[in-house]
Amino acid sequence: MVLPDMATEAASGRSMNRESEGETDFGFRRVPQRDKAPLVRAVFDSVAPRYDLMNDLMSAGIHRWWKAETVALMKPQPGQKLLDVAGGTGDVALRALPRLCPVEGAAGLAIVCDVNPRMLETGRARALDAGILAGIEWVSGDAERLPFPDRSFDLYTIAFGLRNVTRIETALAEARRVLKPGGRFMCLEFTPAITPLLQPLYDLYSFALLPVLGRVVTGDRDAYAYLVESIRRFPGQGALAEMIAAAGLERARYRNLTGGVAALHSAWRL
């Protein structure tokens, strides 16, 4: 089997030229920028009911540890306000909530903001089933046009969502805008290349097995083929750190997780 590989420098150059013509990546496809958001929404509409189950299956539960590490490094404090962008079913926000609101009636708040209403509905229902009623809100909004005032939040997280925005630079600028001075930025994301010894096995799993698992569990093979492709088109750790810094967020750094399968980026608005 021949598996897709990383884009060559020549392909990257063509990609940049097309970007200037109003196109962007949707997986390995090039689409008009205006079409990407509806295509991404359709992907998550399809998988929302079994999104959490699929995360557990495709990562063998490791995504839970990655999200716990995100919250641990972020160090939420009682009374702070957290914005979890592209927060979907609220995994990160729900992990942070006990630290934001350690006692009933505490002033801390976690807002899950996602462009996809079905993902928010799934997350809200899960929270209600767990008896979580206070300290968390669910808001429909676009990472590139956040519906919040400037300097509103102490903490900003985006986990496995930055790949899906149309303009990464715009989303990062919005992150800085809504953070208070001294606010913390956290981004958890898959990376396009991992430890070389593991790469062939990772490629086989990603391109051959994961879409089949997606079809069996969610009924949508193409959704998980897109998710794999979007990882390979995403900037590497160093490039993303540079983009974060260029957006005006300072002290940008990253930490590889599980052999570089994912990376945890952090920065501050100072």
Buried (B, 14 or more C-beta within 10 A) or exposed (E): EEEEEEBEEEEEEEBEEBBEEEBBBBBBBBBEBEBBBEBBBBBBBBBBBBBBEBBEBBBEEBBBEBBEBBBEEBEBEEEBBBBBBBBBBBBBBBBBBBBBBEEEEEEBBBBBBBBBBBBBBBBBEBBEEEEBEEBBEBBEBBBBEBEBEEBBBBBBBBBBBBBBBBBBEBBBBBBBBBBBEEBBBBBBBBBBBBEEEBBEEBBEBBBEEBBEBBBEBBEBBBBBBBBBBBBBBBBBBEEBBEBBBEBBBEEBEBEBBBBBBBBBBBBBBE
